[in-house]
């Protein structure tokens, strides 16, 4: 969740750290803080609120120094306030720490430290960790790196940390386990961050730390990496493909709107080199290299969280229809705790935009212990899921900054479509005609999304009439049922309006009791094998004076007559409908939130990358 950033070099650290926090603010924005060393002085400033509040708070204060660490918080232990904000001092105020993650045994550690005379100012587990590091350092008379190593051997939980020491302006010690940490390597300078977004404008050389790595970053020296079990490691430098322009709004008022409008290009990028309409072929290296595992699989389990779970559900429909392999979709947070039956001939597909989702990573580890083959679908190159799976596929949509996921969802569905088609083609469970038709239509999807995006002004006007609503119901059938779930989630995330998605036919099994003229009902009623059934469901709502907004196929007459409002989308193959039907729902959620004056890119209580349980 939280965003951490650090710098050591020849430049003034403060502007680099603040800009880094602004890049990482999508990871959490409950509070922010910064610590800087200038000679013998260690200055620490922190405040409740966003990075802008920190900048205001630090005005007229000493912000000099060429080494520092900074943090933007998503609260776990302790409410969002100045006292609980990071960085945290040790009791002597000689050590300072920033931390992303959760220390699970903090209560036991805290009790032991209190018995040794330590007192605590905050409610956080992080303060316990820095007190422990100080206790170990003083009681064993070791240097900072060794103290961090010894302390972390007593810790249970997830962490990405950076520690600096008063009077030692040439050293940052950092470590990770379960939470991401990236080191940027510049000319006589190093950068430290939760992900690469704050680093890319300074250097394209990065080192991705592995679990249980401890890194010693010392001015004027090559960095050193060892594990908490004291095994020395050789740093592996990788090159970033990210660009600065991907991290800017480029004239859009919000990242979310920019990312919605990027989808024609990002889906084309996701299919580039993979979908070839000239040869009528799909190529996914992750499948080709492991073809026999897929062809012999008795079952596929797809595990994910949030929006990725919705794309996973569409993936289930696709794989079962085209590959005829039984598929189960699991919430990662539940899979890891319910003692599931996972066999060596199962395939587990793990989906995560960030590649750092804690629950999904834990589900991957569980599946590995049971001998299953793990296939990852992820957007962030070098993240934990690609490094911990047997094979996989990147979505290649570029950084997604808006907390409410949009382009990542459509890319995940696209990759799952390609995978299902490849398995089906190799197994002979899809006809050549069907296979070719879908390939050709998949190629056309980016242009059809562009057509829908031209309705942005129309949808914005429609949104103005729904700012009053306190509840929404979203309905869909077949491939469009997960889209209904995703549409409802988007509305909840950024407008704070309660919304629920249901299979359309389930209306009469309870939810229909909620129907009233004040309850907008969004129905995805595109041409499909269940089209007539959806019309019947709409009639049931209309009979009870529900306000109906329908997503329909261009030229539709029947649904249009029954609806208060319609949004038309181009016709496509039924299995590809989610790639189109979700677009107006993304735009509708966005514009309703704008009309309500909500913080679009940083909605309350949410963070982009959920790296804690």
ChimeraX attribute file (.defattr): number of C-alpha atoms within 10 A of each C-alpha:
attribute: neighborCount
match mode: 1-to-1
recipient: residues
	/A:1	30
	/A:2	32
	/A:3	31
	/A:4	35
	/A:5	31
	/A:6	33
	/A:7	27
	/A:8	25
	/A:9	20
	/A:10	15
	/A:11	14
	/A:12	18
	/A:13	24
	/A:14	23
	/A:15	13
	/A:16	21
	/A:17	27
	/A:18	24
	/A:19	15
	/A:20	28
	/A:21	30
	/A:22	18
	/A:23	20
	/A:24	28
	/A:25	29
	/A:26	25
	/A:27	27
	/A:28	28
	/A:29	29
	/A:30	25
	/A:31	27
	/A:32	35
	/A:33	31
	/A:34	31
	/A:35	28
	/A:36	29
	/A:37	24
	/A:38	19
	/A:39	15
	/A:40	11
	/A:41	15
	/A:42	22
	/A:43	18
	/A:44	22
	/A:45	21
	/A:46	27
	/A:47	25
	/A:48	23
	/A:49	19
	/A:50	20
	/A:51	25
	/A:52	13
	/A:53	15
	/A:54	20
	/A:55	18
	/A:56	10
	/A:57	15
	/A:58	17
	/A:59	9
	/A:60	7
	/A:61	9
	/A:62	14
	/A:63	21
	/A:64	18
	/A:65	22
	/A:66	21
	/A:67	30
	/A:68	32
	/A:69	31
	/A:70	32
	/A:71	35
	/A:72	37
	/A:73	32
	/A:74	26
	/A:75	22
	/A:76	17
	/A:77	14
	/A:78	13
	/A:79	16
	/A:80	19
	/A:81	17
	/A:82	17
	/A:83	18
	/A:84	25
	/A:85	30
	/A:86	33
	/A:87	30
	/A:88	29
	/A:89	24
	/A:90	24
	/A:91	19
	/A:92	10
	/A:93	14
	/A:94	14
	/A:95	22
	/A:96	29
	/A:97	26
	/A:98	33
	/A:99	31
	/A:100	31
	/A:101	26
	/A:102	22
	/A:103	20
	/A:104	13
	/A:105	14
	/A:106	20
	/A:107	12
	/A:108	10
	/A:109	18
	/A:110	20
	/A:111	12
	/A:112	13
	/A:113	17
	/A:114	13
	/A:115	9
	/A:116	10
	/A:117	8
	/A:118	17
	/A:119	15
	/A:120	15
	/A:121	12
	/A:122	18
	/A:123	15
	/A:124	22
	/A:125	22
	/A:126	27
	/A:127	27
	/A:128	27
	/A:129	26
	/A:130	25
	/A:131	28
	/A:132	27
	/A:133	25
	/A:134	24
	/A:135	19
	/A:136	20
	/A:137	19
	/A:138	13
	/A:139	10
	/A:140	12
	/A:141	11
	/A:142	13
	/A:143	11
	/A:144	23
	/A:145	22
	/A:146	20
	/A:147	20
	/A:148	26
	/A:149	23
	/A:150	20
	/A:151	20
	/A:152	22
	/A:153	11
	/A:154	11
	/A:155	16
	/A:156	13
	/A:157	16
	/A:158	23
	/A:159	26
	/A:160	28
	/A:161	27
	/A:162	30
	/A:163	25
	/A:164	27
	/A:165	21
	/A:166	18
	/A:167	15
	/A:168	19
	/A:169	22
	/A:170	18
	/A:171	21
	/A:172	26
	/A:173	23
	/A:174	27
	/A:175	29
	/A:176	26
	/A:177	21
	/A:178	23
	/A:179	28
	/A:180	31
	/A:181	29
	/A:182	24
	/A:183	26
	/A:184	27
	/A:185	21
	/A:186	15
	/A:187	10
	/A:188	12
	/A:189	21
	/A:190	25
	/A:191	28
	/A:192	28
	/A:193	28
	/A:194	26
	/A:195	24
	/A:196	29
	/A:197	22
	/A:198	27
	/A:199	29
	/A:200	20
	/A:201	14
	/A:202	16
	/A:203	18
	/A:204	18
	/A:205	18
	/A:206	24
	/A:207	19
	/A:208	21
	/A:209	25
	/A:210	20
	/A:211	19
	/A:212	21
	/A:213	23
	/A:214	31
	/A:215	22
	/A:216	20
	/A:217	24
	/A:218	19
	/A:219	18
	/A:220	14
	/A:221	11
	/A:222	13
	/A:223	17
	/A:224	15
	/A:225	22
	/A:226	19
	/A:227	17
	/A:228	20
	/A:229	13
	/A:230	14
	/A:231	10
	/A:232	13
	/A:233	13
	/A:234	9
	/A:235	16
	/A:236	10
	/A:237	14
	/A:238	14
	/A:239	12
	/A:240	18
	/A:241	10
	/A:242	18
	/A:243	14
	/A:244	12
	/A:245	9
	/A:246	15
	/A:247	18
	/A:248	14
	/A:249	15
	/A:250	11
	/A:251	8
	/A:252	12
	/A:253	11
	/A:254	19
	/A:255	22
	/A:256	25
	/A:257	19
	/A:258	20
	/A:259	24
	/A:260	23
	/A:261	22
	/A:262	18
	/A:263	27
	/A:264	21
	/A:265	16
	/A:266	22
	/A:267	27
	/A:268	22
	/A:269	17
	/A:270	23
	/A:271	22
	/A:272	13
	/A:273	11
	/A:274	16
	/A:275	20
	/A:276	15
	/A:277	15
	/A:278	7
	/A:279	8
	/A:280	14
	/A:281	17
	/A:282	19
	/A:283	16
	/A:284	17
	/A:285	13
	/A:286	17
	/A:287	20
	/A:288	13
	/A:289	11
	/A:290	15
	/A:291	14
	/A:292	12
	/A:293	15
	/A:294	23
	/A:295	15
	/A:296	13
	/A:297	16
	/A:298	15
	/A:299	18
	/A:300	24
	/A:301	20
	/A:302	26
	/A:303	29
	/A:304	28
	/A:305	23
	/A:306	15
	/A:307	24
	/A:308	26
	/A:309	24
	/A:310	23
	/A:311	28
	/A:312	30
	/A:313	22
	/A:314	25
	/A:315	28
	/A:316	23
	/A:317	21
	/A:318	24
	/A:319	23
	/A:320	17
	/A:321	17
	/A:322	23
	/A:323	23
	/A:324	18
	/A:325	21
	/A:326	15
	/A:327	22
	/A:328	16
	/A:329	21
	/A:330	20
	/A:331	18
	/A:332	24
	/A:333	18
	/A:334	15
	/A:335	21
	/A:336	20
	/A:337	12
	/A:338	8
	/A:339	9
	/A:340	12
	/A:341	9
	/A:342	19
	/A:343	17
	/A:344	14
	/A:345	17
	/A:346	23
	/A:347	24
	/A:348	26
	/A:349	24
	/A:350	29
	/A:351	30
	/A:352	28
	/A:353	29
	/A:354	24
	/A:355	28
	/A:356	23
	/A:357	27
	/A:358	25
	/A:359	23
	/A:360	28
	/A:361	26
	/A:362	19
	/A:363	23
	/A:364	27
	/A:365	18
	/A:366	18
	/A:367	25
	/A:368	19
	/A:369	12
	/A:370	16
	/A:371	15
	/A:372	22
	/A:373	23
	/A:374	24
	/A:375	24
	/A:376	25
	/A:377	27
	/A:378	29
	/A:379	26
	/A:380	24
	/A:381	19
	/A:382	20
	/A:383	22
	/A:384	23
	/A:385	32
	/A:386	24
	/A:387	14
	/A:388	16
	/A:389	20
	/A:390	15
	/A:391	19
	/A:392	23
	/A:393	21
	/A:394	19
	/A:395	26
	/A:396	20
	/A:397	25
	/A:398	21
	/A:399	19
	/A:400	23
	/A:401	25
	/A:402	23
	/A:403	22
	/A:404	26
	/A:405	23
	/A:406	25
	/A:407	28
	/A:408	29
	/A:409	23
	/A:410	26
	/A:411	28
	/A:412	31
	/A:413	24
	/A:414	24
	/A:415	23
	/A:416	24
	/A:417	23
	/A:418	26
	/A:419	24
	/A:420	23
	/A:421	26
	/A:422	25
	/A:423	23
	/A:424	23
	/A:425	19
	/A:426	14
	/A:427	15
	/A:428	13
	/A:429	16
	/A:430	20
	/A:431	12
	/A:432	11
	/A:433	8
	/A:434	13
	/A:435	18
	/A:436	17
	/A:437	14
	/A:438	20
	/A:439	19
	/A:440	16
	/A:441	16
	/A:442	24
	/A:443	17
	/A:444	14
	/A:445	22
	/A:446	20
	/A:447	15
	/A:448	19
	/A:449	25
	/A:450	17
	/A:451	16
	/A:452	19
	/A:453	20
	/A:454	11
	/A:455	15
	/A:456	17
	/A:457	12
	/A:458	12
	/A:459	21
	/A:460	18
	/A:461	14
	/A:462	18
	/A:463	20
	/A:464	16
	/A:465	11
	/A:466	20
	/A:467	17
	/A:468	12
	/A:469	14
	/A:470	13
	/A:471	19
	/A:472	23
	/A:473	25
	/A:474	27
	/A:475	30
	/A:476	26
	/A:477	24
	/A:478	17
	/A:479	20
	/A:480	27
	/A:481	23
	/A:482	26
	/A:483	31
	/A:484	30
	/A:485	23
	/A:486	27
	/A:487	28
	/A:488	26
	/A:489	26
	/A:490	25
	/A:491	26
	/A:492	20
	/A:493	24
	/A:494	25
	/A:495	23
	/A:496	17
	/A:497	21
	/A:498	15
	/A:499	22
	/A:500	20
	/A:501	22
	/A:502	20
	/A:503	18
	/A:504	25
	/A:505	15
	/A:506	14
	/A:507	19
	/A:508	12
	/A:509	8
	/A:510	8
	/A:511	12
	/A:512	15
	/A:513	10
	/A:514	15
	/A:515	21
	/A:516	15
	/A:517	13
	/A:518	16
	/A:519	19
	/A:520	21
	/A:521	27
	/A:522	25
	/A:523	30
	/A:524	29
	/A:525	29
	/A:526	29
	/A:527	18
	/A:528	19
	/A:529	11
	/A:530	13
	/A:531	16
	/A:532	14
	/A:533	15
	/A:534	24
	/A:535	17
	/A:536	14
	/A:537	19
	/A:538	26
	/A:539	17
	/A:540	16
	/A:541	21
	/A:542	19
	/A:543	9
	/A:544	14
	/A:545	14
	/A:546	22
	/A:547	20
	/A:548	25
	/A:549	23
	/A:550	24
	/A:551	26
	/A:552	23
	/A:553	23
	/A:554	13
	/A:555	11
	/A:556	16
	/A:557	10
	/A:558	11
	/A:559	26
	/A:560	19
	/A:561	10
	/A:562	17
	/A:563	21
	/A:564	15
	/A:565	15
	/A:566	23
	/A:567	20
	/A:568	20
	/A:569	24
	/A:570	18
	/A:571	17
	/A:572	21
	/A:573	14
	/A:574	15
	/A:575	19
	/A:576	21
	/A:577	22
	/A:578	25
	/A:579	23
	/A:580	25
	/A:581	26
	/A:582	23
	/A:583	24
	/A:584	22
	/A:585	25
	/A:586	23
	/A:587	27
	/A:588	24
	/A:589	24
	/A:590	28
	/A:591	28
	/A:592	26
	/A:593	26
	/A:594	19
	/A:595	16
	/A:596	17
	/A:597	11
	/A:598	17
	/A:599	13
	/A:600	23
	/A:601	23
	/A:602	25
	/A:603	22
	/A:604	16
	/A:605	11
	/A:606	21
	/A:607	25
	/A:608	24
	/A:609	21
	/A:610	22
	/A:611	25
	/A:612	19
	/A:613	15
